[in-house]
Amino acid sequence: MSKRQKFTPEFRAEAVELVLSSGKSLVEVSESLGINEGTLGNWVRAYRTEHPETETEERGPVEWAQHEKLRRELAEVKRENEFLKDVSAYFASKGKK
């Protein structure tokens, strides 16, 4: 049987910081630290849950441009949907006569 490893809170915090700031994938960081990728993934997920404000503050230009594009597309689809509702109601009322 294998013995479970114990990690200090400082080690966990540094590992999470490495994932978030290094630009390396979770797999790369977990391999370099010699820990299970699932364990590190749990730590990162817990950090993001506890600190949701850091995700919005650290949005890069590419992510922001994509966000803005999707926001504009959503607004356009909502306008089209309203128009189609109005047209549908108009034709539905014409057919009742």
Beta strands, then each sheet from edge to edge (+ up, - down):
end
